[in-house]
Amino acid sequence: MLDIILALTSAFAKFFESITQMDIIALVALIIIGVIIILLIKLLIMLIPAILLALVVWFFTGSLFWAGITFLVIASLSILKKL
């Protein structure tokens, strides 16, 4: 039984010796990029109602000011609803 444990320990040690520092840095960078992409997608999904209402207001009024106000109000309400 001790031989099996030593063999497994040796195999794991050799496996981790083959991983370079550059591989670890690349892995961490890819994980950070993935998390940022997921958060941006969630943010865009949460803001879809605000975007749509702002487009409707802009279509009916032709004013970017009122469309912007609508977007800010609906986006604020959406964020407050999530809290």
Secondary structure as the mmCIF struct_conf table of DSSP 4:
data_model
#
loop_
_struct_conf.conf_type_id
_struct_conf.id
_struct_conf.beg_label_comp_id
_struct_conf.beg_label_asym_id
_struct_conf.beg_label_seq_id
_struct_conf.end_label_comp_id
_struct_conf.end_label_asym_id
_struct_conf.end_label_seq_id
HELX_RH_AL_P HELX_RH_AL_P1 LEU A 2 GLU A 17
TURN_TY1_P TURN_TY1_P1 SER A 18 SER A 18
HELX_RH_AL_P HELX_RH_AL_P2 GLN A 21 THR A 61
HELX_RH_AL_P HELX_RH_AL_P3 LEU A 64 LYS A 82
#
